[in-house]
Amino acid sequence: MALKDILALTDLAGDQTASRYAIDLAARCDAHVTGLSLAFEPVVPAFAAAPLPADFIEASRQQALAAAQTSLAAFNELARLGGVKGEGRIADVMTGGPLEPVLRHCRLTDLIVIGQENPDRPEPMRELVIETALFESGVPVLLIPYIGAASPKLENALVAWDGSPTATRAVHAALPMLAMAKKVTVLIVNKGRKMAGEPGADMATYLARHGLNVTVDVVTNPQTSVADTLLNYVSDNGNDLVVMGGYGHSRVREFLFGGATRDILAAMTVPVLMAH
């Protein structure tokens, strides 16, 4: 299935790295791109020693709305310059509250593009937004490094493969982007377990039947974690896209990433496409 509808979460500060990548990808795919900006409403403590003044609450709300509108204006200008079909939307979110207002926009699109958490310019609830989009939207999520990413030329894509259902869903979701790549490497990180047959051969065959140029590489008994092994491989081989499953589990309504997923998202240097 081709990419025809892309949703980009705009940044309230910074260089709009996710929006830029989404717009470039939309131009390449002839897709429609929607910019979604979040207006975070202030939290009003239920048991405050004294009620917050109504004018303070309203001023905070207007400030949040103005920040969202400014962010959306930047997206609209980038879309105009990129010559793509696009639109802008604003979702009102209660700070620290449920993210259903965001998910309503996420569920009917082909791909969600979100920028990595930037420690120098933190966004409200960014990590929770990423987790919720990945685990609750039912749509693949493409994470863009806060340092930025080159236009999606996709010379050399990497599939982190472990044979799991989650990794399988990520590969299926990534097929429209993998089809643009000149080369796809299926990477297996084997921490010492016995593997039957030729590792990755079935996945390589499947991708080759989609017309992709595929190679398989196995890293056996690495001295680092799975996440560090993947990141080092990307650095050494110049991959410009990583496809992997997003692992985690829910505890009540709080989503917790698995170790490798969290480590990749914290230290990623190239776009990472995840599905759950």
C-alpha positions in Angstrom: 0.0 0.0 0.0 1.4 3.4 -0.9 1.7 6.3 1.5 -1.1 8.7 0.7 -1.9 10.3 4.1 0.8 11.4 6.6 0.3 13.1 10.0 3.1 15.2 11.5 3.2 16.4 15.0 4.6 19.9 14.9 7.1 21.2 17.4 6.2 24.1 19.7 9.9 25.2 19.5 12.9 24.4 17.4 13.4 23.7 13.7 10.3 21.6 12.9 12.5 18.6 12.1 9.5 16.1 12.0 7.4 18.5 9.9 10.2 19.0 7.4 10.8 15.3 7.0 7.1 14.5 6.7 6.6 17.2 4.0 9.6 16.0 2.0 8.2 12.4 2.3 4.8 13.6 1.2 6.3 15.3 -1.8 8.1 12.1 -2.8 5.0 10.0 -2.4 2.4 12.5 -3.7 0.7 12.2 -0.3 -1.4 14.6 1.7 0.2 15.8 4.9 -1.5 17.1 8.0 0.3 19.1 10.6 -1.1 18.6 14.1 -0.2 21.2 16.8 -1.0 20.6 20.4 -2.4 23.4 22.7 -1.8 22.4 26.3 -4.4 23.7 28.6 -3.2 24.5 32.1 -3.8 22.2 35.0 -6.1 23.7 37.7 -5.3 22.0 41.0 -8.5 20.6 42.7 -7.2 21.2 46.2 -5.1 24.3 45.9 -4.7 26.5 49.0 -6.4 29.3 47.1 -8.2 29.2 43.7 -6.2 30.3 40.8 -7.4 33.7 39.4 -9.7 33.2 36.4 -7.7 35.8 34.4 -4.5 33.8 35.1 -6.0 30.6 33.8 -7.4 32.3 30.7 -4.0 34.0 30.0 -2.3 30.6 30.3 -4.8 29.1 27.9 -4.4 31.8 25.4 -0.6 31.6 25.6 -0.8 27.8 24.8 -3.1 28.4 21.9 -0.8 31.2 20.5 2.1 28.8 20.7 0.2 26.1 18.8 -0.9 28.6 16.2 2.7 29.8 15.7 3.9 26.2 15.3 1.1 25.5 12.8 1.9 28.6 10.8 5.5 27.4 10.5 4.2 24.0 9.3 1.9 25.6 6.8 4.7 27.7 5.3 6.9 24.7 5.0 4.1 22.8 3.2 3.6 25.7 0.9 7.3 25.9 0.0 7.3 22.1 -0.4 4.4 22.3 -2.9 2.5 19.5 -1.1 -1.2 19.0 -0.4 -1.6 19.7 3.3 -3.7 21.1 6.1 -3.2 22.2 9.7 -5.1 21.2 12.8 -4.9 22.1 16.5 -5.8 19.6 19.3 -6.6 20.9 22.8 -4.9 18.7 25.4 -5.1 19.0 29.2 -1.5 19.0 30.5 -1.0 15.7 32.2 -4.4 14.5 31.0 -5.6 11.9 28.6 -4.4 12.0 25.0 -7.6 10.9 23.2 -7.9 14.3 21.5 -4.5 13.5 19.8 -5.4 9.9 19.0 -8.6 11.0 17.2 -6.3 12.6 14.6 -3.8 9.7 14.5 -6.0 6.8 13.8 -7.0 7.6 10.3 -3.7 8.2 8.6 -1.0 6.0 7.0 1.9 7.2 9.0 2.5 9.4 12.1 5.7 11.4 12.1 7.0 12.7 15.5 10.2 14.4 16.5 12.4 12.8 19.2 12.4 14.3 22.6 14.9 17.2 22.6 16.5 17.6 26.0 17.5 21.2 25.2 14.0 22.2 24.1 11.6 19.8 25.9 8.0 19.6 24.8 5.1 19.0 27.2 4.3 15.3 27.4 6.4 14.5 24.3 7.5 11.1 25.5 4.0 10.1 26.5 2.6 11.3 23.2 5.1 9.1 21.4 4.3 6.1 23.6 0.5 6.6 23.2 0.7 7.0 19.4 2.8 3.8 19.1 0.7 1.7 21.4 -2.8 3.0 21.0 -3.2 4.5 17.5 -2.8 1.3 15.5 -0.7 3.3 13.0 3.1 3.0 12.4 5.1 5.9 14.0 8.2 7.4 12.3 10.5 9.1 14.9 12.8 11.8 13.6 16.0 12.7 15.6 15.9 16.2 17.2 19.2 16.9 15.5 17.4 16.6 12.2 17.5 14.2 9.3 18.3 14.5 5.6 15.6 14.4 3.0 14.2 10.8 2.7 16.4 9.6 -0.1 16.5 6.2 1.6 19.7 4.9 0.1 20.3 2.3 2.7 17.5 1.1 5.0 18.0 -1.3 8.0 15.4 -3.8 9.3 16.1 -5.0 12.8 14.7 -8.5 12.6 14.0 -11.0 15.5 11.1 -12.9 14.0 8.6 -11.5 16.5 5.0 -10.5 15.6 5.9 -6.9 16.5 8.9 -6.8 14.2 6.7 -8.4 11.5 4.1 -5.7 11.8 6.9 -3.1 11.6 8.2 -4.6 8.3 4.7 -4.7 6.8 4.0 -1.1 7.8 7.4 0.0 6.4 7.0 -1.5 3.0 6.0 1.7 1.2 9.2 3.4 2.5 11.4 0.3 2.0 10.3 0.3 -1.6 12.1 3.6 -2.0 15.4 2.3 -0.7 18.2 1.3 -3.0 19.4 -1.2 -0.5 17.7 -3.0 2.5 19.8 -4.8 5.1 18.1 -7.3 7.4 20.1 -7.2 10.6 19.9 -10.0 13.3 21.5 -9.4 16.6 22.1 -12.8 18.1 23.0 -12.7 21.8 24.1 -16.4 21.8 20.9 -18.3 21.2 20.9 -21.2 18.8 19.2 -20.3 15.5 17.7 -22.9 13.1 18.4 -22.7 9.4 19.9 -19.6 7.8 19.0 -16.6 10.0 16.9 -13.9 8.1 16.6 -15.9 4.9 12.8 -16.1 5.0 12.5 -12.3 5.6 15.0 -11.6 2.8 13.0 -13.8 0.4 9.8 -12.0 1.4 11.3 -8.5 0.8 13.0 -9.6 -2.5 9.6 -10.7 -3.8 8.6 -7.1 -3.3 11.4 -6.1 -5.7 13.8 -4.9 -2.9 17.6 -5.3 -3.0 18.1 -7.2 0.2 21.1 -8.5 2.1 21.3 -10.2 5.5 23.8 -9.5 8.2 24.1 -11.3 11.6 26.0 -9.9 14.6 26.7 -12.7 17.0 27.5 -12.4 20.7 28.0 -8.6 20.7 29.7 -7.1 23.7 27.1 -4.4 24.0 23.4 -4.2 24.4 21.0 -4.9 21.5 20.3 -1.1 21.2 24.0 -0.1 21.2 24.7 -2.8 18.7 22.1 -1.4 16.4 23.2 2.1 16.9 26.9 1.2 16.2 25.9 -0.7 13.1 24.0 2.3 11.8 26.9 4.5 12.4 29.4 2.2 10.7 27.2 1.4 7.7 25.5 4.8 7.0 22.0 3.5 7.2 19.4 6.3 6.8 16.3 4.5 8.1 15.8 1.9 10.8 12.7 -0.3 10.9 12.0 -2.2 14.2 9.2 -3.3 16.4 8.2 -1.1 19.3 8.2 -3.2 22.5 6.4 -2.3 25.7 3.7 -3.3 28.1 0.9 -1.4 29.9 0.6 -1.0 33.6 -2.8 0.4 34.3 -2.8 3.3 31.8 0.9 4.1 31.8 2.9 2.8 28.9 6.4 1.5 29.5 8.9 0.9 26.7 11.0 -2.2 26.7 14.8 -1.6 27.2 15.9 -1.7 23.6 13.1 0.5 22.4 13.7 3.1 25.0 17.4 3.1 24.4 17.0 3.5 20.7 14.6 6.4 21.1 16.9 8.1 23.5 20.1 7.9 21.3 18.7 7.6 17.7 20.7 9.4 15.0 18.5 8.5 12.0 14.7 8.2 11.5 13.3 5.1 13.1 10.0 3.5 12.0 8.2 1.5 14.7 5.0 -0.4 14.9 3.4 -2.3 17.7 
